[in-house]
Amino acid sequence: MPDPSANPYLALAVQLAAGLDGIERKLTPPDPVNKNIFTMSFASGASTASTSCRATAPRRSSGSKRTPSSATLSAAHLRALLERSVEEWQEYIGQVSEWELNRYLGQY
């Protein structure tokens, strides 16, 4: 599942493209995770995450270096998304939260 901050329309488009890519290449999906992920150990979660990372690896057999997400979204679109994400991060880290003021202002 995508991060809740993701654009749901773009996330769905990329998920569908990844699924179609797997069908096209006749990939076997990994075993489902039928466990409570909140109680899993870090090592178990890391192994589950590495399976997800492998699922998004670029196609090597065809010589193409494009992933389903880069094949679905144009280079200009990906660049714009990245630029906007950087702008949002810069705006976010430039703020001092109430918690930070309460926690650190009296110490320094």
N, C-alpha and C positions, 0 to 999 in steps of 0.2 A: 504494500500500500504506500502511496506517496505521503510525504510529509504534509501536515495540515496547511502549511503555508504555501503549498504548490498551487499553481493555477489548475483548477480541476479539469478544464477543457484540454489544456496542453498535456496534463498528466494522463488523461484518458487516451488521447491520440497516440502518445508514446507507448502506453501499455498495449493498446491494440496492435500497433506496429510491431512491437516485440513479440507478441503472441503469434501474429501472422508470420513473422520471420522464423520463429521456432517451428511452426507447422511446415513452412516451405522447406526448411533444412532438415525436417524429420527428427528434431531433437527430442530426447526423452526428458520430461520434466522431473525435477528432483522430488523426493518423497515429501509429502505435506508435513508441516510442523503442527502436530496435534497436541501441543503442550501449552501451558500457561507461560507466555514469554516473560511475564513479570517475575516469575519465580525461577527462571532458568539461570544457570551459572553464566558468568561472563564467557567462559570457554565455549559452552554450548551455543550461546548467542553469536559468538564470533564465527563459529563454524557455519551457522545458518546464514550469517551475513556474507561469508565468503562464497557460499553457493549462489546467493543473489548476485554478487559481483561477477561471477563466472557467467551468469545468464546474460549479462549486459556486455560481455566482451565483444570486440569487433570481429567481423567475419574475416577469417584468415584464409579459408579455403578458396574463396573467389578472388583473393588478392585485394579486395576492397578494405579500406580502413574505417569505413563508416559503420556506426552502431545503428540499431533501429531508431534511436532518438535523432541522430544526425541525418538519417535518411528521411525521416518524417518532417523535420523542421529544417528550413533553409538556413544556410550559414548566416545570413543577415539576421534572421529571427533569433538564432542561438546567440549571436553577438549582442543583440539588443536585450535579450533576457539577462545575459551575464552583466552587461553594463548597468541595467536597472537593479540587479541584485547587489552589485557593488555600491551603488548610490544608496540603496536602502540600508545596507550595513554601515556605511559611513554616517548616515543620519542617526542610526540607532546608537552607535558607540559614542556619538557626540553628546548624548544626553546623560545627565547625572540623575539617577533614580533617588527616590525618597529613602530607599533602603541603604544606598551607598552613603547618603548624607548622614543618616542616623548611625550607621556602622563606623564610618571612618572620620567624620568631621571632628569628633571629640578626641580622637586618638592623635591627630597630627596638628 
